[in-house]
Amino acid sequence: MINDDEKGEQKNFINEYGPYLGLGLQMAVTVAAMVFLGIWLDNKFETKPVLTIVCSFLGIFAALYNFIKTVLKTKK
């Protein structure tokens, strides 16, 4: 059975580290979605691999921007 002290520690842990728990998955999904968008656009406009590379870099930039923004926001 979990006592009140352990519950308080769990709540404190979740409050402190909760915002960071999903960031890795969010970054991976953002980059993967942009890569697949680039592949789809390359197939549609027959520009292989230009749009895949451009979308990949945009996805990486967006994921890093969101990561840094979240970290700075939660530090305050």
Secondary structure, 3 states (H helix, E strand, C coil): CCCHHHHHHHHHHHHHHHHHHCHHHHHHHHHHHHHHHHHHHHHHHCCCCHHHHHHHHHHHHHHHHHHHHHHHHHHC
